Amino acid sequence: MRLGIFETIGLAATLVFAIPVGVFGVETILAGDRLLGGLLVLVAVLMVVLPRRLTTPDDIPAAVAERTVGKAVAPPDEED
């Protein structure tokens, strides 16, 4: 599954916030509080997965722009 430019930037921005939450969750699990740590890891996973699976009204203009850029700039042909 290939990501477009806007999707890649959005994923990187999401990871900036999700990775610290996940790391803190793992550290909390290792410290002995499995419930809180598990919930934090779950929140971190959902922060990354839900935006990829759900479509909101704000996503529609970005999707149109992505298609327009994709049609305007064709990928180069592979030459052997």
C-alpha positions as a Python dict, from the first residue, in 0.01 Angstrom:
ca = {
    (1, 'M'): (0, 0, 0),
    (2, 'R'): (160, 323, -116),
    (3, 'L'): (107, 647, 70),
    (4, 'G'): (75, 983, -100),
    (5, 'I'): (261, 1293, 6),
    (6, 'F'): (-16, 1426, 230),
    (7, 'E'): (-78, 1084, 386),
    (8, 'T'): (293, 1041, 462),
    (9, 'I'): (315, 1381, 630),
    (10, 'G'): (-1, 1306, 829),
    (11, 'L'): (134, 969, 940),
    (12, 'A'): (463, 1125, 1047),
    (13, 'A'): (278, 1389, 1251),
    (14, 'T'): (68, 1119, 1415),
    (15, 'L'): (374, 912, 1499),
    (16, 'V'): (535, 1213, 1669),
    (17, 'F'): (258, 1194, 1929),
    (18, 'A'): (186, 818, 1930),
    (19, 'I'): (542, 690, 1983),
    (20, 'P'): (596, 862, 2321),
    (21, 'V'): (257, 737, 2443),
    (22, 'G'): (343, 381, 2335),
    (23, 'V'): (688, 392, 2492),
    (24, 'F'): (544, 522, 2818),
    (25, 'G'): (285, 244, 2804),
    (26, 'V'): (554, -21, 2764),
    (27, 'E'): (756, 130, 3048),
    (28, 'T'): (445, 131, 3267),
    (29, 'I'): (383, -236, 3187),
    (30, 'L'): (744, -320, 3277),
    (31, 'A'): (706, -125, 3602),
    (32, 'G'): (419, -353, 3701),
    (33, 'D'): (103, -156, 3619),
    (34, 'R'): (-29, -372, 3337),
    (35, 'L'): (-375, -216, 3312),
    (36, 'L'): (-259, 143, 3266),
    (37, 'G'): (30, 38, 3043),
    (38, 'G'): (-195, -173, 2825),
    (39, 'L'): (-442, 110, 2789),
    (40, 'L'): (-164, 349, 2689),
    (41, 'V'): (-31, 108, 2428),
    (42, 'L'): (-386, 63, 2297),
    (43, 'V'): (-429, 442, 2274),
    (44, 'A'): (-101, 471, 2082),
    (45, 'V'): (-208, 201, 1836),
    (46, 'L'): (-549, 360, 1789),
    (47, 'M'): (-387, 699, 1727),
    (48, 'V'): (-216, 550, 1423),
    (49, 'V'): (-483, 309, 1299),
    (50, 'L'): (-805, 511, 1330),
    (51, 'P'): (-706, 804, 1108),
    (52, 'R'): (-612, 557, 834),
    (53, 'R'): (-946, 373, 860),
    (54, 'L'): (-1194, 657, 918),
    (55, 'T'): (-1289, 917, 660),
    (56, 'T'): (-1395, 1255, 791),
    (57, 'P'): (-1528, 1557, 599),
    (58, 'D'): (-1187, 1720, 640),
    (59, 'D'): (-1026, 1434, 447),
    (60, 'I'): (-1227, 1489, 129),
    (61, 'P'): (-1041, 1802, 2),
    (62, 'A'): (-707, 1633, 73),
    (63, 'A'): (-816, 1324, -121),
    (64, 'V'): (-922, 1538, -417),
    (65, 'A'): (-589, 1724, -409),
    (66, 'E'): (-400, 1395, -390),
    (67, 'R'): (-580, 1260, -696),
    (68, 'T'): (-522, 1584, -886),
    (69, 'V'): (-150, 1581, -812),
    (70, 'G'): (-134, 1212, -902),
    (71, 'K'): (-293, 1277, -1242),
    (72, 'A'): (-89, 1588, -1316),
    (73, 'V'): (245, 1430, -1232),
    (74, 'A'): (275, 1085, -1383),
    (75, 'P'): (534, 845, -1243),
    (76, 'P'): (829, 789, -1479),
    (77, 'D'): (824, 478, -1693),
    (78, 'E'): (1066, 206, -1597),
    (79, 'E'): (1329, 152, -1861),
    (80, 'D'): (1539, -162, -1860),
}
